[in-house]
Every structure is written in structure tokens, then in C-alpha cells.
Amino acid sequence: MKLHKEGTQTLLLGAVVLAGLPMAIHHYFGVGYLYFGITGLCGLVYLLLLNFFRIPEKKLVLDDGKIVAPCDGKVVVIEEVYEPEFLNENRRQISIFMSPLNVHNNVNAVSGVVSYFKYHPGKYLVAWHPKSSTENERTSYAIRHERTGKDILMRQIAGALARRICWYVKPGQVVLQGHEFGFIKFGSRVDVFIPLDAKVEVSLGQVTVGGETIIASW
């Protein structure tokens, strides 16, 4: 199993803590129900960490007529909104919520050139809170689609548990659909702002796979 580079420090620290706790229980209380219970719980927590930072194999979609999901998760918002930060026009917003059980790497919805990027420090409201997209720690990241000349804006949003947003892109960089642009640790959300003339291909509550699920076409 391949593991994401962002998990190296967390997994090493987790291994030390989660291995040390059962050893301490054994030292002070010996072998018993408490020892086996704590050992089992620590093992489960570490398996969840491994699941979170794993890099699964995917069959990426490479199609300039498709817009793919930027992450694994569940569609929680599909609505028309006005986007004031960069696009300054009405767009269709598709929001995907990532639970702690999902892989949390973020991928490009389309291929093109990075036309905008900005990091915003902020709060840590729960990711599904209506104000999380404007008040939470977040990044705004736009790709200019070569064929249409339109910008697709994606917004990484930290949640109540997410305390670190990572990104690997900069303005002017050429990026490929389905390739990784960032990572968010422990529970978060990604908003995608697509043109109104794009056809939405997902529904509320639908589970998405980053780089594979087609969320819209044009």
C-alpha cells in the first residue's frame, strides 16, 4: 500500500504514541481486559490513520469535455451562487464533503493553466456550515481551461478537525486533469464553481471518487 507524503510525520508520531500506550498499561497493570482493550483500540486508530493517508490506484478520466471530482467524498451542495472573489459572476457550485474515512488528496478537475491562487487564514467551523466557505481557513484555486478559455475555481476548505491545508501549485503553472494539487488533513470540503452552461452529472448525496467521477460536462 502506498502512503501519502503528508502522512509521514503523523504516522511516525502515531506509531510511537499508539505503541507506547499499551506498553505503559502492561507495565503498570499487567495483562488483562484493560490491556487487551487499549491495545485493540490503538490498533484500530492506527488502521484508520493508514486508511486516511493511503494512495489508492485510480482510473483517471482525461477528457477536456468533462469536469471531474477533485476529491473522494459525498456531494452535499449543488446550487447557483455568485462567486465574488475571482470569477465575479454566477456559477454552479458543487460541494463535496470529505469525512475522516475518505482519502484527502485533492486533484485537478480539468487540465489547463493556473490562473489564480490565494490562501486565506480563517476559522475552523464544521465543513458543512453555510459560512465555512467564506470564514474558514481555505484556498481558492482556478484553472483556465484551454479549449473553452473559462476558469474553473476550486476551493479547499478546512473543517473542525482539519488544521492543515497543503497545496502544490502556483499561478502560471500548467496542470493536468486528475493530477494532485493539494491535500487537507482530517475532515474537510472542496467547492467547485463551474460555468452555468455546463451540464451537472452528479446528484446530492452521491459518492465521488477524485479524478474518476464526472461531476459535469460541456
N, CA, C and O of each residue as an XYZ file, in Angstrom:
872
protein
N       0.837     -1.196      0.000
C       0.000      0.000      0.000
C       0.875      1.250      0.000
O       1.764      1.384      0.841
N       0.630      2.161     -0.934
C       1.356      3.420     -0.983
C       0.723      4.415     -0.009
O      -0.497      4.468      0.142
N       1.572      5.196      0.643
C       1.104      6.192      1.601
C       1.521      7.582      1.150
O       2.581      7.755      0.548
N       0.675      8.582      1.446
C       0.928      9.950      1.030
C       2.040     10.572      1.865
O       2.176     10.292      3.056
N       2.839     11.430      1.210
C       3.955     12.076      1.898
C       3.511     12.933      3.075
O       4.265     13.103      4.033
N       2.276     13.484      3.015
C       1.790     14.329      4.100
C       1.521     13.528      5.379
O       1.338     14.105      6.451
N       1.498     12.200      5.258
C       1.212     11.372      6.422
C       2.438     10.896      7.161
O       2.311     10.285      8.222
N       3.646     11.160      6.627
C       4.863     10.605      7.219
C       5.019     10.970      8.688
O       5.192     10.087      9.528
N       4.961     12.251      9.008
C       5.162     12.696     10.392
C       4.044     12.191     11.297
O       4.299     11.729     12.408
N       2.796     12.283     10.814
C       1.650     11.850     11.624
C       1.716     10.364     11.915
O       1.456      9.938     13.040
N       2.064      9.563     10.904
C       2.114      8.109     11.088
C       3.253      7.699     12.015
O       3.097      6.772     12.811
N       4.399      8.378     11.922
C       5.510      8.063     12.823
C       5.164      8.412     14.263
O       5.398      7.622     15.177
N       4.604      9.606     14.458
C       4.208     10.018     15.803
C       3.107      9.113     16.342
O       3.120      8.724     17.510
N       2.144      8.779     15.463
C       1.061      7.893     15.873
C       1.563      6.526     16.279
O       1.061      5.938     17.237
N       2.564      6.004     15.553
C       3.117      4.691     15.886
C       3.755      4.702     17.272
O       3.596      3.759     18.047
N       4.475      5.776     17.573
C       5.141      5.881     18.879
C       4.107      5.948     20.006
O       4.206      5.227     20.999
N       3.112      6.825     19.834
C       2.103      7.017     20.890
C       1.231      5.778     21.047
O       0.984      5.323     22.164
N       0.765      5.237     19.925
C      -0.181      4.129     19.987
C       0.478      2.808     20.360
O      -0.198      1.879     20.803
N       1.793      2.720     20.184
C       2.518      1.540     20.670
C       2.921      1.721     22.129
O       2.960      0.760     22.897
N       3.222      2.964     22.501
C       3.652      3.240     23.869
C       2.552      3.094     24.899
O       2.806      2.684     26.032
N       1.316      3.432     24.509
C       0.214      3.372     25.471
C      -0.045      1.950     25.966
O      -0.136      1.758     27.179
N      -0.169      0.947     25.102
C      -0.341     -0.421     25.593
C       0.845     -0.894     26.440
O       0.670     -1.631     27.411
N       2.059     -0.460     26.058
C       3.232     -0.847     26.843
C       3.152     -0.274     28.261
O       3.522     -0.939     29.228
N       2.670      0.955     28.373
C       2.521      1.577     29.690
C       1.448      0.865     30.506
O       1.621      0.642     31.704
N       0.344      0.510     29.862
C      -0.723     -0.223     30.553
C      -0.196     -1.567     31.053
O      -0.475     -1.980     32.179
N       0.573     -2.242     30.190
C       1.140     -3.543     30.580
C       2.091     -3.390     31.765
O       2.100     -4.219     32.675
N       2.891     -2.320     31.744
C       3.863     -2.106     32.816
C       3.187     -1.868     34.166
O       3.613     -2.423     35.179
N       2.147     -1.055     34.184
C       1.520     -0.676     35.445
C       0.388     -1.603     35.890
O       0.139     -1.744     37.087
N      -0.300     -2.237     34.935
C      -1.477     -3.023     35.293
C      -1.383     -4.488     34.879
O      -2.237     -5.297     35.241
N      -0.330     -4.829     34.110
C      -0.184     -6.213     33.679
C      -1.131     -6.555     32.540
O      -1.781     -5.681     31.967
N      -1.197     -7.843     32.222
C      -2.064     -8.319     31.148
C      -3.461     -8.575     31.700
O      -3.635     -9.301     32.678
N      -4.439     -7.973     31.061
C      -5.825     -8.137     31.498
C      -6.763     -7.504     30.493
O      -6.370     -7.173     29.374
N      -8.025     -7.338     30.914
C      -9.020     -6.768     29.998
C      -8.646     -5.359     29.566
O      -8.843     -4.988     28.409
N      -8.098     -4.564     30.505
C      -7.724     -3.192     30.172
C      -6.622     -3.185     29.112
O      -6.684     -2.414     28.155
N      -5.632     -4.030     29.281
C      -4.516     -4.095     28.332
C      -5.002     -4.495     26.935
O      -4.647     -3.858     25.944
N      -5.812     -5.547     26.865
C      -6.284     -6.001     25.555
C      -7.233     -4.979     24.916
O      -7.229     -4.788     23.700
N      -8.039     -4.334     25.749
C      -8.956     -3.321     25.226
C      -8.213     -2.128     24.643
O      -8.516     -1.670     23.540
N      -7.230     -1.626     25.402
C      -6.440     -0.477     24.937
C      -5.620     -0.850     23.702
O      -5.505     -0.052     22.772
N      -5.054     -2.052     23.687
C      -4.258     -2.495     22.537
C      -5.115     -2.570     21.280
O      -4.697     -2.139     20.206
N      -6.324     -3.124     21.425
C      -7.230     -3.211     20.277
C      -7.649     -1.844     19.777
O      -7.716     -1.614     18.570
N      -7.937     -0.919     20.713
C      -8.343      0.432     20.334
C      -7.217      1.167     19.621
O      -7.456      1.842     18.620
N      -5.995      1.044     20.124
C      -4.844      1.705     19.495
C      -4.604      1.142     18.095
O      -4.287      1.882     17.164
N      -4.758     -0.170     17.960
C      -4.593     -0.780     16.646
C      -5.619     -0.270     15.658
O      -5.296     -0.025     14.495
N      -6.866     -0.107     16.111
C      -7.928      0.399     15.251
C      -7.649      1.836     14.820
O      -7.833      2.179     13.652
N      -7.207      2.672     15.750
C      -6.902      4.067     15.434
C      -5.785      4.142     14.394
O      -5.839      4.964     13.479
N      -4.778      3.286     14.535
C      -3.672      3.333     13.578
C      -4.106      2.853     12.188
O      -3.640      3.373     11.175
N      -4.990      1.870     12.148
C      -5.527      1.427     10.864
C      -6.304      2.544     10.183
O      -6.248      2.686      8.962
N      -7.036      3.344     10.972
C      -7.767      4.482     10.414
C      -6.805      5.523      9.855
O      -7.076      6.129      8.818
N      -5.680      5.733     10.541
C      -4.674      6.671     10.040
C      -4.079      6.169      8.724
O      -3.894      6.946      7.788
N      -3.785      4.881      8.655
C      -3.257      4.313      7.413
C      -4.262      4.459      6.280
O      -3.892      4.759      5.145
N      -5.536      4.246      6.596
C      -6.593      4.383      5.589
C      -6.684      5.820      5.092
O      -6.888      6.057      3.901
N      -6.534      6.763      5.988
C      -6.636      8.185      5.652
C      -5.527      8.624      4.710
O      -5.766      9.396      3.782
N      -4.312      8.135      4.945
C      -3.150      8.601      4.173
C      -2.777      7.660      3.020
O      -1.737      7.854      2.388
N      -3.591      6.664      2.739
C      -3.260      5.745      1.651
C      -3.419      6.447      0.297
O      -4.146      7.434      0.183
N      -2.743      5.936     -0.709
C      -2.879      6.435     -2.078
C      -3.459      5.303     -2.919
O      -2.715      4.430     -3.367
N      -4.765      5.300     -3.142
C      -5.373      4.209     -3.908
C      -5.103      4.344     -5.400
O      -4.907      5.449     -5.907
N      -5.095      3.220     -6.095
C      -4.962      3.259     -7.547
C      -6.297      3.670     -8.156
O      -7.352      3.202     -7.729
N      -6.245      4.549     -9.156
C      -7.471      5.054     -9.774
C      -7.356      5.038    -11.294
O      -6.261      5.109    -11.851
N      -8.499      4.944    -11.944
C      -8.567      5.035    -13.397
C      -8.984      6.465    -13.744
O     -10.174      6.766    -13.837
N      -8.001      7.336    -13.934
C      -8.263      8.757    -14.112
C      -8.960      9.034    -15.444
O      -8.678      8.404    -16.463
N      -9.879      9.998    -15.399
C     -10.546     10.477    -16.606
C      -9.696     11.580    -17.221
O      -9.335     12.534    -16.531
N      -9.373     11.469    -18.496
C      -8.639     12.517    -19.212
C      -9.476     12.909    -20.422
O      -9.376     12.295    -21.484
N     -10.308     13.943    -20.253
C     -11.262     14.338    -21.293
C     -11.541     15.819    -21.131
O     -12.085     16.232    -20.108
N     -11.176     16.642    -22.135
C     -11.368     18.088    -21.980
C     -12.832     18.499    -22.065
O     -13.152     19.677    -21.909
N     -13.723     17.547    -22.311
C     -15.152     17.833    -22.281
C     -15.806     17.460    -20.972
O     -17.022     17.581    -20.819
N     -14.994     17.000    -20.015
C     -15.514     16.573    -18.718
C     -14.851     17.354    -17.584
O     -13.694     17.762    -17.686
N     -15.597     17.551    -16.513
C     -15.068     18.122    -15.270
C     -15.176     17.034    -14.221
O     -16.271     16.540    -13.955
N     -14.055     16.649    -13.617
C     -14.062     15.528    -12.692
C     -14.068     16.006    -11.240
O     -13.719     17.148    -10.940
N     -14.468     15.113    -10.360
C     -14.472     15.413     -8.927
C     -13.043     15.660     -8.454
O     -12.139     14.903     -8.808
N     -12.825     16.714     -7.656
C     -11.478     16.999     -7.170
C     -11.075     16.169     -5.956
O      -9.941     16.261     -5.488
N     -12.007     15.354     -5.445
C     -11.691     14.587     -4.238
C     -12.681     13.446     -4.046
O     -13.739     13.412     -4.673
N     -12.323     12.520     -3.175
C     -13.241     11.483     -2.722
C     -14.174     12.104     -1.688
O     -13.749     12.947     -0.898
N     -15.428     11.699     -1.687
C     -16.352     12.221     -0.685
C     -17.791     12.075     -1.107
O     -18.148     11.156     -1.845
N     -18.625     13.000     -0.626
C     -20.062     12.963     -0.923
C     -20.532     14.358     -1.309
O     -20.166     15.344     -0.670
N     -21.346     14.436     -2.360
C     -21.872     15.719     -2.826
C     -22.903     16.237     -1.815
O     -23.899     15.568     -1.539
N     -22.655     17.431     -1.265
C     -23.551     17.986     -0.251
C     -24.232     19.280     -0.708
O     -25.198     19.718     -0.085
N     -23.737     19.894     -1.790
C     -24.341     21.139     -2.287
C     -24.289     21.141     -3.809
O     -23.252     20.853     -4.406
N     -25.425     21.470     -4.433
C     -25.478     21.801     -5.867
C     -26.409     22.993     -5.984
O     -27.623     22.848     -5.847
N     -25.854     24.171     -6.237
C     -26.697     25.358     -6.294
C     -26.027     26.459     -7.107
O     -24.807     26.473     -7.275
N     -26.846     27.381     -7.607
C     -26.319     28.538     -8.317
C     -25.984     29.626     -7.305
O     -26.803     29.969     -6.453
N     -24.775     30.163     -7.408
C     -24.326     31.190     -6.474
C     -23.546     32.254     -7.241
O     -23.145     32.044     -8.386
N     -23.341     33.394     -6.593
C     -22.465     34.426     -7.148
C     -21.099     34.254     -6.503
O     -20.996     34.221     -5.277
N     -20.047     34.142     -7.311
C     -18.688     33.960     -6.795
C     -17.954     35.288     -6.891
O     -17.615     35.721     -7.993
N     -17.693     35.963     -5.736
C     -17.178     37.334     -5.759
C     -15.662     37.474     -5.687
O     -15.135     38.558     -5.937
N     -14.951     36.401     -5.352
C     -13.514     36.561     -5.108
C     -12.700     36.698     -6.385
O     -11.812     37.547     -6.465
N     -12.989     35.878     -7.377
C     -12.185     35.869     -8.593
C     -13.040     35.875     -9.858
O     -12.753     36.626    -10.790
N     -14.075     35.055     -9.903
C     -14.885     34.922    -11.110
C     -15.817     36.106    -11.325
O     -16.042     36.525    -12.461
N     -16.363     36.651    -10.229
C     -17.273     37.804    -10.279
C     -18.464     37.568    -11.211
O     -18.825     38.424    -12.018
N     -19.054     36.397    -11.077
C     -20.240     36.068    -11.864
C     -20.968     34.888    -11.220
O     -20.437     34.227    -10.327
N     -22.179     34.638    -11.684
C     -22.921     33.487    -11.191
C     -22.321     32.197    -11.738
O     -21.963     32.106    -12.912
N     -22.222     31.215    -10.870
C     -21.713     29.904    -11.227
C     -22.549     28.821    -10.539
O     -23.314     29.103     -9.616
N     -22.391     27.600    -10.996
C     -22.968     26.448    -10.316
C     -21.924     25.934     -9.334
O     -20.813     25.571     -9.722
N     -22.295     25.908     -8.064
C     -21.381     25.408     -7.035
C     -21.709     23.954     -6.726
O     -22.855     23.615     -6.430
N     -20.696     23.099     -6.798
C     -20.813     21.706     -6.384
C     -19.833     21.497     -5.238
O     -18.625     21.661     -5.409
N     -20.353     21.137     -4.075
C     -19.511     20.964     -2.894
C     -19.433     19.495     -2.518
O     -20.446     18.796     -2.485
N     -18.227     19.034     -2.237
C     -18.000     17.636     -1.868
C     -17.386     17.592     -0.472
O     -16.331     18.176     -0.227
N     -18.062     16.889      0.441
C     -17.603     16.767      1.822
C     -16.772     15.504      1.972
O     -17.178     14.426      1.538
N     -15.603     15.646      2.592
C     -14.715     14.514      2.847
C     -14.745     14.187      4.334
O     -14.384     15.022      5.164
N     -15.174     12.979      4.672
C     -15.166     12.538      6.065
C     -13.777     12.029      6.417
O     -12.965     11.816      5.516
N     -13.473     11.827      7.698
C     -12.160     11.287      8.080
C     -11.875      9.904      7.488
O     -10.731      9.450      7.514
N     -12.891      9.233      6.959
C     -12.697      7.916      6.362
C     -12.288      8.003      4.892
O     -11.880      7.003      4.301
N     -12.394      9.189      4.301
C     -12.020      9.366      2.901
C     -10.533      9.652      2.740
O      -9.882     10.159      3.654
N     -10.004      9.319      1.556
C      -8.682      9.802      1.157
C      -8.800     11.310      0.962
O      -9.796     11.784      0.416
N      -7.797     12.068      1.399
C      -7.938     13.526      1.408
C      -7.021     14.273      0.446
O      -6.814     15.475      0.607
N      -6.467     13.584     -0.553
C      -5.719     14.334     -1.557
C      -6.701     14.966     -2.543
O      -7.773     14.418     -2.799
N      -6.329     16.114     -3.091
C      -7.187     16.875     -3.997
C      -6.556     16.923     -5.376
O      -5.350     17.132     -5.508
N      -7.384     16.726     -6.418
C      -6.865     16.647     -7.789
C      -7.531     17.691     -8.680
O      -8.591     18.224     -8.352
N      -6.887     17.971     -9.814
C      -7.394     18.968    -10.751
C      -8.663     18.479    -11.445
O      -8.722     17.356    -11.946
N      -9.671     19.340    -11.463
C     -10.940     18.989    -12.110
C     -10.818     19.000    -13.629
O     -11.522     18.262    -14.319
N      -9.927     19.834    -14.146
C      -9.677     19.931    -15.594
C      -8.188     20.166    -15.814
O      -7.441     20.432    -14.873
N      -7.775     20.065    -17.063
C      -6.405     20.447    -17.436
C      -6.393     21.910    -17.864
O      -7.400     22.439    -18.334
N      -5.246     22.554    -17.698
C      -5.138     23.948    -18.118
C      -3.987     24.652    -17.431
O      -3.016     24.019    -17.018
N      -4.100     25.968    -17.310
C      -3.079     26.800    -16.676
C      -3.656     27.424    -15.411
O      -4.788     27.908    -15.415
N      -2.882     27.415    -14.334
C      -3.340     28.022    -13.073
C      -3.461     29.527    -13.275
O      -2.465     30.220    -13.482
N      -4.693     30.023    -13.212
C      -4.949     31.444    -13.450
C      -5.085     32.247    -12.157
O      -5.036     33.477    -12.177
N      -5.256     31.546    -11.030
C      -5.438     32.268     -9.758
C      -5.172     31.302     -8.616
O      -5.540     30.129     -8.675
N      -4.524     31.816     -7.574
C      -4.370     31.042     -6.339
C      -4.225     32.004     -5.175
O      -3.471     32.974     -5.247
N      -4.956     31.727     -4.097
C      -4.828     32.543     -2.892
C      -5.169     31.721     -1.664
O      -6.146     30.972     -1.648
N      -4.346     31.874     -0.635
C      -4.587     31.219      0.658
C      -5.233     32.209      1.606
O      -4.805     33.360      1.691
N      -6.276     31.765      2.331
C      -6.985     32.609      3.295
C      -6.925     31.960      4.673
O      -7.481     30.876      4.853
N      -6.269     32.584      5.654
C      -6.387     32.074      7.025
C      -7.816     32.291      7.517
O      -8.525     33.151      6.993
N      -8.239     31.530      8.505
C      -9.613     31.711      8.979
C      -9.991     30.799     10.120
O      -9.131     30.271     10.825
N     -11.292     30.617     10.298
C     -11.833     29.833     11.394
C     -11.826     28.344     11.050
O     -11.342     27.934      9.995
N     -12.382     27.537     11.981
C     -12.489     26.092     11.772
C     -13.901     25.632     12.107
O     -14.103     24.743     12.934
N     -14.874     26.257     11.445
C     -16.251     25.809     11.588
C     -16.391     24.438     10.942
O     -15.579     24.064     10.096
N     -17.418     23.684     11.338
C     -17.640     22.393     10.688
C     -17.792     22.622      9.187
O     -18.341     23.639      8.764
N     -17.306     21.677      8.385
C     -17.181     21.896      6.939
C     -18.519     22.103      6.249
O     -18.568     22.716      5.183
N     -19.626     21.596      6.842
C     -20.929     21.767      6.189
C     -21.645     23.043      6.635
O     -22.768     23.299      6.202
N     -21.013     23.844      7.493
C     -21.614     25.098      7.938
C     -21.713     26.054      6.747
O     -20.763     26.151      5.971
N     -22.847     26.769      6.578
C     -23.010     27.670      5.429
C     -21.923     28.728      5.299
O     -21.600     29.148      4.188
N     -21.349     29.166      6.431
C     -20.334     30.219      6.387
C     -18.913     29.678      6.274
O     -17.960     30.454      6.214
N     -18.758     28.339      6.244
C     -17.403     27.782      6.211
C     -16.655     28.168      4.939
O     -15.432     28.306      4.965
N     -17.376     28.346      3.814
C     -16.710     28.659      2.544
C     -16.188     30.087      2.493
O     -15.379     30.411      1.624
N     -16.631     30.949      3.404
C     -16.168     32.338      3.412
C     -15.407     32.712      4.683
O     -14.693     33.714      4.694
N     -15.548     31.918      5.765
C     -14.923     32.281      7.032
C     -13.841     31.304      7.493
O     -12.993     31.669      8.306
N     -13.856     30.076      6.990
C     -12.850     29.100      7.415
C     -11.513     29.308      6.719
O     -11.427     30.018      5.717
N     -10.466     28.681      7.259
C      -9.207     28.609      6.546
C      -9.479     27.926      5.207
O     -10.192     26.924      5.152
N      -8.908     28.470      4.121
C      -9.249     27.941      2.796
C      -8.228     28.425      1.761
O      -7.445     29.345      1.999
N      -8.274     27.768      0.615
C      -7.549     28.261     -0.551
C      -8.544     28.395     -1.696
O      -9.537     27.670     -1.753
N      -8.276     29.317     -2.599
C      -9.053     29.452     -3.828
C      -8.091     29.233     -4.989
O      -7.045     29.877     -5.073
N      -8.457     28.318     -5.882
C      -7.541     27.842     -6.910
C      -8.289     27.716     -8.235
O      -9.229     26.928     -8.342
N      -7.883     28.481     -9.239
C      -8.572     28.474    -10.532
C      -7.673     27.938    -11.636
O      -6.476     28.221    -11.684
N      -8.288     27.151    -12.530
C      -7.598     26.633    -13.709
C      -8.305     27.181    -14.947
O      -9.524     27.055    -15.068
N      -7.554     27.788    -15.863
C      -8.127     28.270    -17.135
C      -8.094     27.127    -18.152
O      -7.032     26.673    -18.578
N      -9.284     26.686    -18.520
C      -9.425     25.569    -19.452
C      -9.025     26.022    -20.850
O      -9.536     27.023    -21.351
N      -8.118     25.290    -21.475
C      -7.530     25.747    -22.741
C      -8.562     25.849    -23.860
O      -8.593     26.849    -24.577
N      -9.403     24.834    -24.020
C     -10.328     24.817    -25.162
C     -11.404     25.880    -25.046
O     -11.726     26.537    -26.036
N     -11.972     26.065    -23.850
C     -13.084     26.998    -23.672
C     -12.638     28.379    -23.212
O     -13.367     29.358    -23.380
N     -11.438     28.461    -22.631
C     -10.970     29.736    -22.094
C     -11.659     30.131    -20.799
O     -11.486     31.254    -20.324
N     -12.443     29.219    -20.218
C     -13.164     29.517    -18.979
C     -12.390     29.007    -17.775
O     -11.660     28.019    -17.848
N     -12.572     29.715    -16.663
C     -11.901     29.341    -15.424
C     -12.785     28.427    -14.591
O     -13.978     28.681    -14.424
N     -12.194     27.371    -14.075
C     -12.851     26.503    -13.107
C     -12.210     26.790    -11.758
O     -11.007     26.598    -11.583
N     -13.013     27.250    -10.808
C     -12.496     27.601     -9.487
C     -12.783     26.476     -8.507
O     -13.908     25.982     -8.419
N     -11.755     26.078     -7.774
C     -11.910     25.090     -6.706
C     -11.479     25.734     -5.394
O     -10.538     26.526     -5.352
N     -12.182     25.379     -4.331
C     -11.866     25.978     -3.023
C     -11.695     24.871     -1.991
O     -12.643     24.151     -1.677
N     -10.479     24.740     -1.468
C     -10.223     23.822     -0.356
C     -10.660     24.512      0.933
O     -10.269     25.649      1.199
N     -11.469     23.824      1.729
C     -11.985     24.428      2.962
C     -11.662     23.534      4.149
O     -12.020     22.356      4.159
N     -10.988     24.089      5.145
C     -10.694     23.336      6.364
C     -11.975     23.162      7.172
O     -12.874     24.002      7.117
N     -12.051     22.069      7.919
C     -13.209     21.824      8.778
C     -12.832     21.914     10.242
O     -11.765     22.425     10.582
N     -13.707     21.419     11.116
C     -13.467     21.489     12.560
C     -12.243     20.671     12.960
O     -11.540     21.028     13.906
N     -11.982     19.565     12.238
C     -10.833     18.718     12.547
C      -9.634     19.030     11.667
O      -8.500     18.723     12.034
N      -9.870     19.634     10.514
C      -8.772     19.910      9.582
C      -7.983     21.122     10.066
O      -8.541     22.208     10.228
N      -6.699     20.938     10.292
C      -5.861     22.025     10.783
C      -4.675     22.290      9.876
O      -3.741     23.002     10.244
N      -4.725     21.709      8.688
C      -3.624     21.980      7.765
C      -4.080     21.747      6.337
O      -4.513     20.652      5.978
N      -3.976     22.796      5.524
C      -4.247     22.693      4.095
C      -2.914     22.773      3.365
O      -2.117     23.679      3.613
N      -2.673     21.827      2.468
C      -1.433     21.803      1.689
C      -1.756     22.002      0.217
O      -2.796     21.551     -0.263
N      -0.862     22.679     -0.502
C      -1.054     22.845     -1.939
C       0.304     22.787     -2.633
O       1.342     23.080     -2.040
N       0.262     22.393     -3.931
C       1.498     22.160     -4.671
C       1.479     22.874     -6.029
O       2.127     22.421     -6.972
N       0.748     23.973     -6.133
C       0.617     24.677     -7.407
C       0.883     26.167     -7.217
O       0.890     26.677     -6.097
N       1.105     26.861     -8.355
C       1.311     28.307     -8.316
C       0.800     28.896     -9.624
O       0.721     28.183    -10.625
N       0.450     30.187     -9.642
C      -0.049     30.826    -10.863
C       0.901     30.659    -12.041
O       2.118     30.768    -11.897
N       0.319     30.391    -13.215
C       1.099     30.221    -14.424
C       1.524     28.794    -14.695
O       2.023     28.486    -15.777
N       1.331     27.923    -13.723
C       1.735     26.528    -13.880
C       0.736     25.767    -14.750
O      -0.473     25.955    -14.621
N       1.241     24.913    -15.631
C       0.392     24.037    -16.438
C       0.077     22.789    -15.621
O       0.991     22.143    -15.108
N      -1.214     22.438    -15.491
C      -1.624     21.293    -14.678
C      -2.479     20.341    -15.509
O      -3.096     20.742    -16.495
N      -2.505     19.083    -15.099
C      -3.233     18.052    -15.817
C      -4.425     17.538    -15.016
O      -4.350     17.393    -13.795
N      -5.506     17.270    -15.704
C      -6.719     16.737    -15.099
C      -6.402     15.458    -14.316
O      -5.707     14.568    -14.807
N      -6.924     15.387    -13.091
C      -6.750     14.205    -12.267
C      -5.465     14.143    -11.485
O      -5.318     13.288    -10.612
N      -4.512     15.041    -11.779
C      -3.253     15.050    -11.052
C      -3.412     15.872     -9.763
O      -4.218     16.800     -9.695
N      -2.644     15.515     -8.775
C      -2.807     16.098     -7.446
C      -2.378     17.563     -7.389
O      -1.349     17.945     -7.947
N      -3.190     18.382     -6.702
C      -2.785     19.767     -6.475
C      -2.703     20.109     -4.996
O      -2.166     21.159     -4.643
N      -3.224     19.245     -4.112
C      -3.185     19.576     -2.694
C      -3.697     18.456     -1.817
O      -4.035     17.369     -2.287
N      -3.745     18.753     -0.517
C      -4.139     17.763      0.484
C      -4.703     18.529      1.686
O      -4.214     19.607      2.025
N      -5.736     17.963      2.329
C      -6.291     18.559      3.553
C      -6.348     17.469      4.612
O      -6.817     16.364      4.341
N      -5.876     17.769      5.811
C      -5.823     16.756      6.859
C      -7.087     16.764      7.726
O      -7.457     17.790      8.296
N      -7.737     15.608      7.812
C      -8.758     15.272      8.804
C     -10.070     16.059      8.704
O     -10.339     16.938      9.523
N     -10.871     15.738      7.704
C     -12.245     16.244      7.641
C     -12.348     17.620      7.018
O     -11.879     18.597      7.602
N     -12.952     17.718      5.842
C     -12.937     18.987      5.140
C     -13.868     18.942      3.932
O     -14.685     18.031      3.801
N     -13.737     19.930      3.053
C     -14.656     20.060      1.929
C     -13.966     20.777      0.775
O     -13.082     21.610      0.978
N     -14.392     20.434     -0.446
C     -13.919     21.139     -1.625
C     -15.128     21.637     -2.410
O     -16.022     20.857     -2.739
N     -15.157     22.938     -2.711
C     -16.194     23.532     -3.562
C     -15.634     23.675     -4.975
O     -14.472     24.038     -5.160
N     -16.473     23.385     -5.963
C     -16.098     23.578     -7.363
C     -17.119     24.513     -7.990
O     -18.322     24.282     -7.870
N     -16.657     25.566     -8.659
C     -17.545     26.540     -9.295
C     -17.422     26.369    -10.809
O     -16.403     26.719    -11.405
N     -18.478     25.824    -11.420
C     -18.457     25.519    -12.846
C     -19.363     26.485    -13.599
O     -20.276     27.055    -13.002
N     -19.132     26.685    -14.903
C     -19.989     27.573    -15.702
C     -21.446     27.086    -15.701
O     -21.716     25.890    -15.592
N     -22.366     28.034    -15.824
C     -23.782     27.687    -15.808
C     -24.189     26.863    -17.021
O     -25.191     26.150    -16.975
N     -23.416     26.952    -18.119
C     -23.781     26.172    -19.297
C     -23.224     24.748    -19.267
O     -23.462     23.971    -20.192
N     -22.487     24.402    -18.215
C     -22.012     23.030    -18.057
C     -23.141     22.169    -17.502
O     -23.919     22.626    -16.664
N     -23.230     20.943    -17.959
C     -24.280     20.024    -17.517
C     -23.817     19.266    -16.276
O     -22.805     18.567    -16.311
N     -24.563     19.409    -15.180
C     -24.230     18.707    -13.938
C     -24.506     17.216    -14.112
O     -25.578     16.827    -14.575
N     -23.535     16.386    -13.740
C     -23.647     14.940    -13.929
C     -23.743     14.171    -12.614
O     -23.718     12.941    -12.618
N     -23.854     14.885    -11.482
C     -23.968     14.226    -10.177
C     -25.224     14.719     -9.475
O     -25.850     15.685     -9.912
N     -25.587     14.057     -8.392
C     -26.761     14.435     -7.619
C     -26.392     14.544     -6.147
O     -25.358     14.027     -5.722
N     -27.232     15.215     -5.369
C     -26.982     15.356     -3.936
C     -26.889     13.989     -3.276
O     -27.688     13.094     -3.551
N     -25.914     13.846     -2.410
C     -25.728     12.590     -1.703
C     -24.890     11.571     -2.441
O     -24.559     10.523     -1.888
N     -24.543     11.864     -3.685
C     -23.762     10.908     -4.464
C     -22.317     10.840     -3.961
O     -21.716     11.861     -3.626
N     -21.779      9.637     -3.916
C     -20.393      9.435     -3.514
C     -19.488      9.646     -4.729
O     -19.772      9.149     -5.818
N     -18.408     10.382     -4.531
C     -17.488     10.687     -5.629
C     -16.114     10.067     -5.379
O     -15.721      9.812     -4.240
N     -15.408      9.835     -6.466
C     -14.015      9.393     -6.416
C     -13.193     10.436     -7.162
O     -13.433     10.694     -8.341
N     -12.227     11.033     -6.476
C     -11.433     12.085     -7.083
C     -10.712     11.619     -8.331
O     -10.041     10.587     -8.316
N     -10.846     12.378     -9.420
C     -10.191     12.050    -10.667
C     -10.935     11.049    -11.535
O     -10.602     10.870    -12.706
N     -11.955     10.387    -10.958
C     -12.715      9.388    -11.688
C     -14.160      9.811    -11.956
O     -14.652      9.693    -13.079
N     -14.828     10.300    -10.922
C     -16.243     10.657    -11.059
C     -16.404     11.930    -11.888
O     -15.775     12.946    -11.592
N     -17.239     11.881    -12.920
C     -17.514     13.062    -13.735
C     -18.616     13.849    -13.045
O     -19.724     13.341    -12.872
N     -18.326     15.084    -12.651
C     -19.336     15.891    -11.973
C     -20.069     16.822    -12.931
O     -21.161     17.297    -12.619
N     -19.472     17.088    -14.106
C     -20.123     17.957    -15.086
C     -19.472     17.729    -16.453
O     -18.361     17.209    -16.556
N     -20.192     18.130    -17.485
C     -19.659     18.039    -18.858
C     -20.024     19.290    -19.614
O     -20.977     19.984    -19.258
N     -19.244     19.594    -20.694
C     -19.523     20.792    -21.502
C     -19.030     20.597    -22.916
O     -19.173     21.493    -23.748
